[in-house]
Amino acid sequence: MSEQVKKRIPFCPMLSMGIGDYKVCVQDDCAWYMSSTKTCAAYVIAHNNILEIKSKQGK
């Protein structure tokens, strides 16, 4: 598998947490996968939290 293809395959943050190896996202078969954004809900939650923290720091 080429490096470019590997970069496009999303990893599951929930299954990969705490282990040395990354687990591939199973997409539609995962309860955390959001098909509308084609990403994991954990990423969306983390991204929103980072934006909220940055907005509070700017005040």
Biopython code that builds the backbone (N, CA, C, O; Angstrom):
import numpy as np
from Bio.PDB.StructureBuilder import StructureBuilder

atoms = [
    (1, "MET", "N", (0.848, -1.173, 0.000)),
    (1, "MET", "CA", (0.000, 0.000, 0.000)),
    (1, "MET", "C", (0.892, 1.234, 0.000)),
    (1, "MET", "O", (1.854, 1.317, 0.764)),
    (2, "SER", "N", (0.566, 2.183, -0.856)),
    (2, "SER", "CA", (1.400, 3.378, -0.968)),
    (2, "SER", "C", (1.197, 4.290, 0.245)),
    (2, "SER", "O", (0.186, 4.205, 0.942)),
    (3, "GLU", "N", (2.165, 5.150, 0.477)),
    (3, "GLU", "CA", (2.091, 6.097, 1.598)),
    (3, "GLU", "C", (0.916, 7.055, 1.424)),
    (3, "GLU", "O", (0.286, 7.449, 2.405)),
    (4, "GLN", "N", (0.618, 7.433, 0.177)),
    (4, "GLN", "CA", (-0.481, 8.354, -0.075)),
    (4, "GLN", "C", (-1.819, 7.719, 0.308)),
    (4, "GLN", "O", (-2.683, 8.388, 0.876)),
    (5, "VAL", "N", (-1.989, 6.447, 0.004)),
    (5, "VAL", "CA", (-3.216, 5.739, 0.364)),
    (5, "VAL", "C", (-3.310, 5.598, 1.878)),
    (5, "VAL", "O", (-4.389, 5.760, 2.447)),
    (6, "LYS", "N", (-2.206, 5.303, 2.529)),
    (6, "LYS", "CA", (-2.198, 5.165, 3.989)),
    (6, "LYS", "C", (-2.606, 6.459, 4.673)),
    (6, "LYS", "O", (-3.283, 6.417, 5.701)),
    (7, "LYS", "N", (-2.216, 7.605, 4.136)),
    (7, "LYS", "CA", (-2.550, 8.894, 4.738)),
    (7, "LYS", "C", (-4.041, 9.187, 4.650)),
    (7, "LYS", "O", (-4.568, 9.927, 5.480)),
    (8, "ARG", "N", (-4.735, 8.622, 3.659)),
    (8, "ARG", "CA", (-6.159, 8.870, 3.487)),
    (8, "ARG", "C", (-7.016, 7.976, 4.368)),
    (8, "ARG", "O", (-8.192, 8.271, 4.580)),
    (9, "ILE", "N", (-6.454, 6.891, 4.886)),
    (9, "ILE", "CA", (-7.220, 5.972, 5.722)),
    (9, "ILE", "C", (-7.312, 6.550, 7.132)),
    (9, "ILE", "O", (-6.288, 6.739, 7.790)),
    (10, "PRO", "N", (-8.527, 6.833, 7.602)),
    (10, "PRO", "CA", (-8.656, 7.406, 8.953)),
    (10, "PRO", "C", (-8.412, 6.358, 10.030)),
    (10, "PRO", "O", (-8.775, 5.193, 9.869)),
    (11, "PHE", "N", (-7.805, 6.776, 11.110)),
    (11, "PHE", "CA", (-7.576, 5.893, 12.248)),
    (11, "PHE", "C", (-8.624, 6.161, 13.307)),
    (11, "PHE", "O", (-9.090, 7.290, 13.458)),
    (12, "CYS", "N", (-8.988, 5.138, 14.030)),
    (12, "CYS", "CA", (-9.983, 5.263, 15.084)),
    (12, "CYS", "C", (-9.301, 5.682, 16.382)),
    (12, "CYS", "O", (-8.492, 4.928, 16.924)),
    (13, "PRO", "N", (-9.616, 6.878, 16.889)),
    (13, "PRO", "CA", (-8.982, 7.318, 18.130)),
    (13, "PRO", "C", (-9.436, 6.502, 19.344)),
    (13, "PRO", "O", (-8.693, 6.365, 20.316)),
    (14, "MET", "N", (-10.642, 5.970, 19.284)),
    (14, "MET", "CA", (-11.173, 5.204, 20.414)),
    (14, "MET", "C", (-10.490, 3.840, 20.526)),
    (14, "MET", "O", (-10.104, 3.427, 21.620)),
    (15, "LEU", "N", (-10.342, 3.141, 19.399)),
    (15, "LEU", "CA", (-9.706, 1.822, 19.415)),
    (15, "LEU", "C", (-8.194, 1.905, 19.536)),
    (15, "LEU", "O", (-7.562, 0.964, 20.016)),
    (16, "SER", "N", (-7.606, 3.013, 19.109)),
    (16, "SER", "CA", (-6.153, 3.163, 19.116)),
    (16, "SER", "C", (-5.601, 3.706, 20.428)),
    (16, "SER", "O", (-4.388, 3.692, 20.641)),
    (17, "MET", "N", (-6.470, 4.181, 21.301)),
    (17, "MET", "CA", (-6.037, 4.813, 22.540)),
    (17, "MET", "C", (-5.327, 3.820, 23.456)),
    (17, "MET", "O", (-5.857, 2.750, 23.754)),
    (18, "GLY", "N", (-4.148, 4.176, 23.891)),
    (18, "GLY", "CA", (-3.427, 3.391, 24.874)),
    (18, "GLY", "C", (-2.652, 2.204, 24.330)),
    (18, "GLY", "O", (-2.051, 1.456, 25.101)),
    (19, "ILE", "N", (-2.656, 2.018, 23.021)),
    (19, "ILE", "CA", (-1.862, 0.929, 22.438)),
    (19, "ILE", "C", (-0.860, 1.529, 21.478)),
    (19, "ILE", "O", (-1.031, 2.665, 21.035)),
    (20, "GLY", "N", (0.159, 0.805, 21.157)),
    (20, "GLY", "CA", (1.206, 1.323, 20.294)),
    (20, "GLY", "C", (0.874, 1.259, 18.820)),
    (20, "GLY", "O", (1.596, 1.822, 17.996)),
    (21, "ASP", "N", (-0.216, 0.577, 18.472)),
    (21, "ASP", "CA", (-0.567, 0.401, 17.074)),
    (21, "ASP", "C", (-1.890, 1.097, 16.800)),
    (21, "ASP", "O", (-2.791, 1.073, 17.638)),
    (22, "TYR", "N", (-2.013, 1.715, 15.637)),
    (22, "TYR", "CA", (-3.243, 2.417, 15.289)),
    (22, "TYR", "C", (-4.220, 1.465, 14.618)),
    (22, "TYR", "O", (-3.832, 0.661, 13.770)),
    (23, "LYS", "N", (-5.482, 1.557, 14.997)),
    (23, "LYS", "CA", (-6.534, 0.743, 14.409)),
    (23, "LYS", "C", (-7.274, 1.579, 13.370)),
    (23, "LYS", "O", (-7.581, 2.749, 13.602)),
    (24, "VAL", "N", (-7.553, 0.974, 12.235)),
    (24, "VAL", "CA", (-8.232, 1.665, 11.146)),
    (24, "VAL", "C", (-9.697, 1.884, 11.497)),
    (24, "VAL", "O", (-10.343, 1.016, 12.084)),
    (25, "CYS", "N", (-10.206, 3.040, 11.137)),
    (25, "CYS", "CA", (-11.607, 3.378, 11.351)),
    (25, "CYS", "C", (-12.485, 2.470, 10.488)),
    (25, "CYS", "O", (-12.204, 2.265, 9.307)),
    (26, "VAL", "N", (-13.541, 1.932, 11.080)),
    (26, "VAL", "CA", (-14.448, 1.059, 10.336)),
    (26, "VAL", "C", (-15.611, 1.849, 9.734)),
    (26, "VAL", "O", (-16.560, 1.267, 9.208)),
    (27, "GLN", "N", (-15.532, 3.125, 9.811)),
    (27, "GLN", "CA", (-16.460, 4.094, 9.228)),
    (27, "GLN", "C", (-17.914, 3.781, 9.567)),
    (27, "GLN", "O", (-18.272, 3.827, 10.744)),
    (28, "ASP", "N", (-18.755, 3.471, 8.611)),
    (28, "ASP", "CA", (-20.197, 3.325, 8.853)),
    (28, "ASP", "C", (-20.538, 2.231, 9.860)),
    (28, "ASP", "O", (-21.649, 2.217, 10.390)),
    (29, "ASP", "N", (-19.617, 1.322, 10.134)),
    (29, "ASP", "CA", (-19.859, 0.265, 11.117)),
    (29, "ASP", "C", (-19.519, 0.698, 12.545)),
    (29, "ASP", "O", (-19.590, -0.103, 13.477)),
    (30, "CYS", "N", (-19.154, 1.955, 12.705)),
    (30, "CYS", "CA", (-18.763, 2.472, 14.017)),
    (30, "CYS", "C", (-19.815, 3.454, 14.535)),
    (30, "CYS", "O", (-20.287, 4.323, 13.801)),
    (31, "ALA", "N", (-20.167, 3.301, 15.798)),
    (31, "ALA", "CA", (-21.161, 4.192, 16.405)),
    (31, "ALA", "C", (-20.659, 5.629, 16.505)),
    (31, "ALA", "O", (-21.466, 6.555, 16.579)),
    (32, "TRP", "N", (-19.349, 5.831, 16.510)),
    (32, "TRP", "CA", (-18.764, 7.166, 16.639)),
    (32, "TRP", "C", (-18.547, 7.857, 15.296)),
    (32, "TRP", "O", (-18.211, 9.040, 15.255)),
    (33, "TYR", "N", (-18.737, 7.127, 14.198)),
    (33, "TYR", "CA", (-18.483, 7.689, 12.864)),
    (33, "TYR", "C", (-19.643, 8.569, 12.428)),
    (33, "TYR", "O", (-20.809, 8.190, 12.548)),
    (34, "MET", "N", (-19.306, 9.751, 11.919)),
    (34, "MET", "CA", (-20.313, 10.683, 11.433)),
    (34, "MET", "C", (-20.190, 10.760, 9.910)),
    (34, "MET", "O", (-19.265, 11.380, 9.385)),
    (35, "SER", "N", (-21.129, 10.126, 9.212)),
    (35, "SER", "CA", (-21.040, 10.071, 7.753)),
    (35, "SER", "C", (-21.179, 11.451, 7.117)),
    (35, "SER", "O", (-20.646, 11.683, 6.032)),
    (36, "SER", "N", (-21.882, 12.364, 7.770)),
    (36, "SER", "CA", (-22.055, 13.708, 7.207)),
    (36, "SER", "C", (-20.732, 14.459, 7.102)),
    (36, "SER", "O", (-20.538, 15.240, 6.171)),
    (37, "THR", "N", (-19.828, 14.235, 8.036)),
    (37, "THR", "CA", (-18.517, 14.894, 8.009)),
    (37, "THR", "C", (-17.394, 13.938, 7.628)),
    (37, "THR", "O", (-16.246, 14.353, 7.469)),
    (38, "LYS", "N", (-17.725, 12.662, 7.481)),
    (38, "LYS", "CA", (-16.752, 11.608, 7.142)),
    (38, "LYS", "C", (-15.600, 11.584, 8.130)),
    (38, "LYS", "O", (-14.436, 11.469, 7.746)),
    (39, "THR", "N", (-15.939, 11.694, 9.401)),
    (39, "THR", "CA", (-14.927, 11.668, 10.448)),
    (39, "THR", "C", (-15.515, 11.089, 11.726)),
    (39, "THR", "O", (-16.715, 10.831, 11.815)),
    (40, "CYS", "N", (-14.671, 10.896, 12.688)),
    (40, "CYS", "CA", (-15.073, 10.348, 13.975)),
    (40, "CYS", "C", (-15.609, 11.464, 14.877)),
    (40, "CYS", "O", (-15.073, 12.572, 14.893)),
    (41, "ALA", "N", (-16.651, 11.163, 15.611)),
    (41, "ALA", "CA", (-17.243, 12.150, 16.520)),
    (41, "ALA", "C", (-16.222, 12.617, 17.549)),
    (41, "ALA", "O", (-16.285, 13.762, 17.995)),
    (42, "ALA", "N", (-15.280, 11.752, 17.939)),
    (42, "ALA", "CA", (-14.253, 12.138, 18.908)),
    (42, "ALA", "C", (-13.397, 13.282, 18.353)),
    (42, "ALA", "O", (-13.022, 14.192, 19.093)),
    (43, "TYR", "N", (-13.088, 13.236, 17.058)),
    (43, "TYR", "CA", (-12.335, 14.328, 16.443)),
    (43, "TYR", "C", (-13.134, 15.621, 16.445)),
    (43, "TYR", "O", (-12.593, 16.691, 16.724)),
    (44, "VAL", "N", (-14.423, 15.522, 16.133)),
    (44, "VAL", "CA", (-15.284, 16.705, 16.096)),
    (44, "VAL", "C", (-15.395, 17.326, 17.482)),
    (44, "VAL", "O", (-15.301, 18.545, 17.627)),
    (45, "ILE", "N", (-15.594, 16.497, 18.499)),
    (45, "ILE", "CA", (-15.693, 16.986, 19.878)),
    (45, "ILE", "C", (-14.387, 17.663, 20.295)),
    (45, "ILE", "O", (-14.407, 18.746, 20.881)),
    (46, "ALA", "N", (-13.260, 17.030, 19.996)),
    (46, "ALA", "CA", (-11.963, 17.604, 20.357)),
    (46, "ALA", "C", (-11.727, 18.927, 19.635)),
    (46, "ALA", "O", (-11.247, 19.888, 20.236)),
    (47, "HIS", "N", (-12.060, 18.977, 18.356)),
    (47, "HIS", "CA", (-11.878, 20.203, 17.574)),
    (47, "HIS", "C", (-12.727, 21.339, 18.141)),
    (47, "HIS", "O", (-12.243, 22.461, 18.291)),
    (48, "ASN", "N", (-13.975, 21.057, 18.453)),
    (48, "ASN", "CA", (-14.854, 22.082, 19.031)),
    (48, "ASN", "C", (-14.347, 22.548, 20.394)),
    (48, "ASN", "O", (-14.427, 23.736, 20.709)),
    (49, "ASN", "N", (-13.831, 21.635, 21.195)),
    (49, "ASN", "CA", (-13.288, 22.011, 22.503)),
    (49, "ASN", "C", (-12.059, 22.900, 22.358)),
    (49, "ASN", "O", (-11.890, 23.853, 23.119)),
    (50, "ILE", "N", (-11.211, 22.600, 21.398)),
    (50, "ILE", "CA", (-10.022, 23.427, 21.156)),
    (50, "ILE", "C", (-10.437, 24.832, 20.738)),
    (50, "ILE", "O", (-9.872, 25.816, 21.216)),
    (51, "LEU", "N", (-11.425, 24.930, 19.843)),
    (51, "LEU", "CA", (-11.907, 26.253, 19.410)),
    (51, "LEU", "C", (-12.497, 27.032, 20.573)),
    (51, "LEU", "O", (-12.297, 28.243, 20.670)),
    (52, "GLU", "N", (-13.222, 26.354, 21.456)),
    (52, "GLU", "CA", (-13.807, 27.019, 22.616)),
    (52, "GLU", "C", (-12.721, 27.513, 23.582)),
    (52, "GLU", "O", (-12.808, 28.625, 24.104)),
    (53, "ILE", "N", (-11.715, 26.693, 23.812)),
    (53, "ILE", "CA", (-10.601, 27.085, 24.695)),
    (53, "ILE", "C", (-9.869, 28.292, 24.113)),
    (53, "ILE", "O", (-9.549, 29.237, 24.834)),
    (54, "LYS", "N", (-9.605, 28.254, 22.806)),
    (54, "LYS", "CA", (-8.900, 29.376, 22.164)),
    (54, "LYS", "C", (-9.720, 30.658, 22.245)),
    (54, "LYS", "O", (-9.161, 31.738, 22.438)),
    (55, "SER", "N", (-11.044, 30.550, 22.098)),
    (55, "SER", "CA", (-11.865, 31.755, 22.169)),
    (55, "SER", "C", (-11.886, 32.330, 23.577)),
    (55, "SER", "O", (-11.948, 33.548, 23.745)),
    (56, "LYS", "N", (-11.837, 31.462, 24.601)),
    (56, "LYS", "CA", (-11.802, 31.932, 25.982)),
    (56, "LYS", "C", (-10.458, 32.552, 26.327)),
    (56, "LYS", "O", (-10.394, 33.486, 27.127)),
    (57, "GLN", "N", (-9.386, 32.046, 25.736)),
    (57, "GLN", "CA", (-8.057, 32.593, 26.008)),
    (57, "GLN", "C", (-7.892, 33.973, 25.389)),
    (57, "GLN", "O", (-7.118, 34.793, 25.884)),
    (58, "GLY", "N", (-8.619, 34.229, 24.308)),
    (58, "GLY", "CA", (-8.501, 35.514, 23.612)),
    (58, "GLY", "C", (-9.228, 36.639, 24.332)),
    (58, "GLY", "O", (-9.045, 37.803, 23.978)),
    (59, "LYS", "N", (-10.039, 36.331, 25.320)),
    (59, "LYS", "CA", (-10.814, 37.355, 26.040)),
    (59, "LYS", "C", (-10.043, 37.960, 27.172)),
    (59, "LYS", "O", (-10.557, 38.833, 27.872)),
]
sb = StructureBuilder()
sb.init_structure("model")
sb.init_model(0)
sb.init_chain("A")
sb.init_seg("    ")
for serial, (resi, resn, name, xyz) in enumerate(atoms, 1):
    if name == "N":
        sb.init_residue(resn, " ", resi, " ")
    sb.init_atom(name, np.array(xyz, "f"), 0.0, 1.0, " ", f" {name:<3s}", serial, name[0])
structure = sb.get_structure()
